[in-house]
Amino acid sequence: MEKKGLTKKQFWIQMAMVIFWELYAAYWIIEGIVTKSPLKWIAGAVFSLLYLGFAIYLIYQRKRYPIEDAQLDKQVGENFHTGMKGMGIVLGFITVAFLIAFGLAALLK
């Protein structure tokens, strides 16, 4: 099996995702403890462990198979920004559709 490396930008984009999900898992753990719901804090702990494993794998992959290519890093950044713009446009359309639907529902009530 061929091992693929990570550029610096790919690494940090994926680590940002890991950090976000770790914060979300911490929220589940804290909420589970506060509300005395063992299912929530256990799910949060499992979620946290899975993403910690993923973070360790990303660090290993970056250290073991680094890719130092400025052109590829630039392309990765452009692809990320294009994807974020596309997701923003789709989210905007969905938001407008819901506003129109709820507005029509309120008018026709």
Secondary structure, DSSP 8 states (H G I E B T S, - for coil): -----B-HHHHHHHHHHHHHHHHHHHHHHHHHHHTT-HHHHHHHHHHHHHHHHHHHHHHHHHHHSB---HHHHHHHHHHHHHHHHHHHHHHHHHHHHHHHHHHHHHH--
